[in-house]
Amino acid sequence: MVEARARNFCLIWTLLLNFQLLVPVFTDDPAQPSPVEEATKDNFVTFVTNNPYLLVLFYDSGCVTCEEAKLTISKLETPELFPGELKKIQISDVDLAASFGAFVTPGFVLFRHGTGSPVVYDGVTVDTENIGAWLTIASDVATKTLTDDSFEHLTQAATGATTGDWLVAFYKDSCSKILFAMESFGVRMKRKMNIAKVDMATNPRLVKRMKVTKCPSVIFYRQGKMYRYEVEKYDTKSLTSFVEGWYKNMKAESVPVDPSSFDELTENIAKALKDQIEGPNRVTFLAIAGGVASLVLLILICACVMSRRAAERKKKLF
């Protein structure tokens, strides 16, 4: 009897354990991906402003693969290592997509508050695994900021280039869209090379040193040499082709050394003189300059004569 009761107790206990293990399977709801909302031109800016991390699917009504992309983004979950909540929307606006550097549809663009320009997905395949991996990398800013004071210290472009290769974009507000392409390229090339930007409006010494005359300008710094990107096409594919070999077709320039304070002073004096000679007061300036030169020459002659006479008197005394 005791043995039978023990067997029944063990059986009941085993059933309870099995039931406890099975209960979560049937009662817990699996994590569901966040829904994808349809956006319009009227509320698009609101979505970008109110969501720290916003993934946008740009699609076209006539695009065959866009339907598959819609299904993909609906299944996409926030990556485990992603730093915040990911909001997903979709909008049919080809012109708006192009303004952010997404020139093909379907196109994915990640907007991040305070972490740089929007990033365009440049992967070959559109699936949750590849987009999820790209989102993790793209969550942090890739483009560094260089200034007159920090450029040489960080890049060592003219003094040794021990920090690696650098692709640097010189820009102004009027041509700032180059930053979309640079950030997307930077995400793709993260941990392979350095991507940076220079604001031409606030860093005149650097602009002058590198002889940057157009906006935007992209320069590749490699092993003490610099190569100017002359192609009027700014996208990840073109920039990648350039740094991986096409730069060899461009003229290799020695990186200019950062001028000293004395160099800048003498250059400024020379420039001031040139401006006066070529300016509207040219005749007056030349007359004054001639007078000053004549006075200096007369003083030198007098000094030489007096020095010679003093030497002759000294000779007579001895």
Sequence and secondary structure as in RCSB ss.txt:
>XXXX:A:sequence
MVEARARNFCLIWTLLLNFQLLVPVFTDDPAQPSPVEEATKDNFVTFVTNNPYLLVLFYDSGCVTCEEAKLTISK
LETPELFPGELKKIQISDVDLAASFGAFVTPGFVLFRHGTGSPVVYDGVTVDTENIGAWLTIASDVATKTLTDDS
FEHLTQAATGATTGDWLVAFYKDSCSKILFAMESFGVRMKRKMNIAKVDMATNPRLVKRMKVTKCPSVIFYRQGK
MYRYEVEKYDTKSLTSFVEGWYKNMKAESVPVDPSSFDELTENIAKALKDQIEGPNRVTFLAIAGGVASLVLLIL
ICACVMSRRAAERKKKLF
>XXXX:A:secstr
 HHHHHHHHHHHHHHHHHHHHHHHHHHS       EEE  TTTHHHHHHH SEEEEEE  TT STHHHHHHHHHH
    TT SS  EEEEE  HHHHHHTT  SSSEEEEEETTSSS EE   SS  HHHHHHHHHHHTS  EEE  TTT
HHHHH TTTT TT  EEEEEE GGGTTHHHHHHHHHHHTTTTSEEEEEETTT HHHHHHTT  SSSEEEEEETTE
EEEE  S  SHHHHHHHHTTGGGGS  EE      HHHHHHHHHHHHHHHHHHSTTHHHHHHHHHHHHHHHHHHH
HHHHHHHHHHHHHHHHH 
